[in-house]
Amino acid sequence: TVTAAVGMIDTLYEWIWWDRFWLPVNLTWADLEDRDGRVYAKASDLYVTLPYAIAFLLHPQTITLPPPCLSVGMRF
């Protein structure tokens, strides 16, 4: 019932984030924590791509033709 569903979700979560699935053999998730002056990319770094994706979907001409192209007369 509820405990079985929670157990299945926990198992699925562990399988999705299993380090052997995503990382090389000699690396674990603990190795990718920030320490000793090393800073690794985080999933939250991808949030910056969302505004660019929305802008591209709303105005593809302005994204695909940068200002230097427009200044030399390139048009759609």
N, C-alpha and C positions, 0 to 999 in steps of 0.2 A: 504494500500500500504506500503510504507516504514515506516511510523509512526505506522501503525498497527503491522508490523513485529517487530519493536523496542519495542513496548508495550508488545507483546507476549514474546519476549526474556527477558525483564525485569521481567515479571510475572514468567516465568520459573526460572530465576535466584533467585528471592525471594523465590520461593517454594523450590528449591534445598537447599538453605541455611537457611531455616526456622528452628529456634532453637528448636521448639517443635518436629520436625522430628528427630533431631540428639541428643538432650540433654535431661536430666531429667527435670521434671516440674519446679524445683526450681533453675535452672541454665540457664544463657543466654550467648551469645557469648561475651558480655562485661565482664562477670565474668572471662573469660579465657585470658584476656589481662595481660601481665607481669606488675606487680607492687608489692610494699611492699616486695621486695626481692624474690618473687615467680616468677619462670620462667617456662612457660609451653611449651610443645612440639609444634613445628610448622610444617606445611606441607613441608617446605623446608628441614627439617631434613630427609625426605625420599629420598632425592637425593643421599645419600651415598649408598643406596642399588642398584642403577643402575650399577655401576662398578662390584659389586659382582655378580649380575645376568648375566651380559655379560661374566664375567670370568667363571662362572659355565656352561653357554651354550657352550663356546668355549673349555673348558678343564674340563669336569666333573670328570675325574679320579683324577686330582690333588686337586680338592676341596673335593671330598668325602673321599679320603684317606689322612689324615693329616700326617705330617712327623713322629710322633711316630708310626703310623701303618706301614709306609714304613720301618722304622728302624728295626722292628721285622720280616720283611719278608712278610708282607701281599701284595698280588698282585691281579690285576683283572684277 
